[in-house]
Amino acid sequence: MVLHPEGIKKTNLIFRKITSPFRYLPTYLIIGGQKCGTASLFYNLGAHPQIKNSI
């Protein structure tokens, strides 16, 4: 079975439109350089019961 790129794109678009109401939008964004503690902040915020980390 050979999948064509156009078919994959169309299937992906349909899937994204169907599942879009069920996805969470971010309410905050962590931006930072290397070695400045952003990963630590990410994991510590994720430990809070009312905050869900991204995948």
Contacts in CASP RR format, 6 or more apart in sequence:
PFRMAT RR
TARGET T0000
AUTHOR 0000-0000-0000
METHOD contacts of the structure
MODEL  1
MVLHPEGIKKTNLIFRKITSPFRYLPTYLIIGGQKCGTASLFYNLGAHPQ
IKNSI
24 52 0 8 1.000
26 54 0 8 1.000
30 38 0 8 1.000
30 41 0 8 1.000
30 42 0 8 1.000
30 45 0 8 1.000
31 38 0 8 1.000
32 38 0 8 1.000
42 53 0 8 1.000
43 53 0 8 1.000
45 51 0 8 1.000
45 53 0 8 1.000
46 52 0 8 1.000
46 53 0 8 1.000
END
